[in-house]
Amino acid sequence: MEKIWKELYQAAKAVQNPRELSERIYAGGVAAAIESVGGIEHKVTDKRK
């Protein structure tokens, strides 16, 4: 795997927050990172726990 893909993967994994809300509902299992001119960016939109 190329270095950039490893870095993007690690950045996304760092903000991932999987949790079980109920017996059938899970949240926070998806995260994303993007590469921009300024470097790797990641965003968390759901900060509820």
Backbone as JSON, one array per atom type, in Angstrom:
{
  "sequence": "MEKIWKELYQAAKAVQNPRELSERIYAGGVAAAIESVGGIEHKVTDKRK",
  "N": [[0.86, -1.17, 0.0], [0.55, 2.22, -0.8], [2.28, 4.99, 0.73], [0.7, 7.35, 1.16], [-1.92, 6.35, 1.21], [-1.86, 4.79, 3.5], [-1.45, 6.8, 5.39], [-3.83, 8.32, 5.1], [-5.7, 6.37, 5.84], [-4.97, 5.94, 8.54], [-5.49, 8.51, 9.6], [-8.27, 8.7, 9.27], [-9.09, 6.52, 10.82], [-8.34, 7.43, 13.33], [-10.34, 9.21, 14.08], [-12.58, 7.74, 14.15], [-15.34, 6.41, 15.89], [-16.75, 3.94, 16.92], [-19.77, 2.63, 18.29], [-22.3, 1.02, 20.25], [-25.64, 1.75, 20.16], [-28.07, 0.66, 20.71], [-29.54, -2.63, 20.96], [-29.81, -3.19, 18.25], [-28.83, -1.03, 16.84], [-26.1, 0.75, 15.65], [-23.47, 3.19, 15.77], [-21.14, 5.64, 14.48], [-19.24, 4.16, 13.09], [-18.13, 4.87, 10.71], [-15.7, 6.81, 9.14], [-13.81, 9.52, 7.68], [-11.07, 10.76, 5.68], [-9.34, 13.3, 3.95], [-7.03, 14.29, 1.4], [-5.51, 17.38, 1.0], [-4.27, 20.49, -0.37], [-3.12, 21.65, 1.83], [-2.44, 19.49, 3.38], [-3.3, 16.43, 5.15], [-6.65, 16.12, 6.03], [-9.21, 15.63, 8.44], [-12.53, 14.99, 9.57], [-14.95, 15.16, 12.1], [-18.28, 14.79, 12.46], [-20.31, 14.04, 14.15], [-20.5, 14.4, 17.42], [-21.78, 13.33, 19.55], [-22.15, 11.08, 22.31]],
  "CA": [[0.0, 0.0, 0.0], [1.33, 3.45, -0.86], [2.36, 5.75, 1.98], [-0.43, 8.27, 1.32], [-3.12, 5.6, 1.59], [-1.68, 4.43, 4.91], [-1.67, 8.02, 6.18], [-5.26, 8.63, 5.06], [-6.36, 5.35, 6.64], [-4.69, 6.21, 9.95], [-6.19, 9.74, 9.97], [-9.7, 8.38, 9.39], [-9.24, 5.61, 11.96], [-8.16, 8.2, 14.55], [-11.58, 9.91, 14.46], [-13.67, 6.76, 14.17], [-15.81, 6.19, 17.26], [-17.86, 2.99, 16.85], [-20.44, 2.33, 19.56], [-23.62, 0.4, 20.16], [-26.67, 2.6, 20.75], [-29.07, -0.27, 21.21], [-29.27, -3.99, 20.51], [-29.8, -3.26, 16.78], [-28.36, 0.22, 16.23], [-24.7, 1.09, 15.88], [-23.11, 4.5, 15.21], [-19.73, 6.03, 14.54], [-18.35, 3.19, 12.45], [-17.62, 5.39, 9.44], [-14.9, 8.04, 9.25], [-13.17, 9.85, 6.4], [-9.96, 11.7, 5.65], [-9.04, 13.72, 2.58], [-5.76, 14.98, 1.21], [-5.67, 18.68, 0.35], [-3.01, 21.2, -0.56], [-2.58, 21.91, 3.17], [-2.13, 18.23, 4.07], [-4.41, 15.51, 5.38], [-7.7, 16.67, 6.86], [-10.27, 14.71, 8.82], [-13.64, 15.71, 10.18], [-15.93, 14.41, 12.86], [-19.49, 15.6, 12.46], [-21.2, 13.6, 15.22], [-19.72, 14.33, 18.65], [-22.59, 12.74, 20.62], [-21.62, 9.81, 22.82]],
  "C": [[0.91, 1.24, 0.0], [1.25, 4.21, 0.45], [1.14, 6.65, 2.21], [-1.69, 7.54, 1.75], [-3.05, 5.16, 3.04], [-1.94, 5.64, 5.81], [-3.14, 8.4, 6.22], [-6.04, 7.65, 5.92], [-6.19, 5.63, 8.13], [-5.42, 7.47, 10.43], [-7.68, 9.49, 10.15], [-9.94, 7.49, 10.61], [-9.15, 6.36, 13.29], [-9.43, 8.9, 15.01], [-12.78, 8.97, 14.49], [-14.05, 6.48, 15.62], [-16.99, 5.21, 17.24], [-18.45, 2.71, 18.24], [-21.82, 1.74, 19.29], [-24.61, 1.29, 20.88], [-27.8, 1.77, 21.34], [-28.7, -1.65, 20.68], [-29.12, -4.1, 18.99], [-29.23, -2.03, 16.09], [-26.93, 0.52, 16.66], [-24.42, 2.44, 15.23], [-21.6, 4.69, 15.27], [-18.75, 5.09, 13.88], [-17.74, 3.66, 11.15], [-16.88, 6.69, 9.71], [-14.24, 8.29, 7.9], [-12.01, 10.81, 6.6], [-9.73, 12.06, 4.19], [-7.67, 14.39, 2.54], [-6.03, 16.27, 0.47], [-4.29, 19.32, 0.2], [-2.33, 21.43, 0.79], [-2.21, 20.66, 3.94], [-3.37, 17.37, 4.23], [-5.38, 16.14, 6.38], [-8.66, 15.55, 7.26], [-11.32, 15.48, 9.59], [-14.54, 14.75, 10.92], [-17.16, 15.29, 12.94], [-20.43, 15.24, 13.6], [-20.37, 13.44, 16.49], [-20.53, 13.79, 19.83], [-22.01, 11.41, 21.04], [-22.73, 8.95, 23.34]]
}
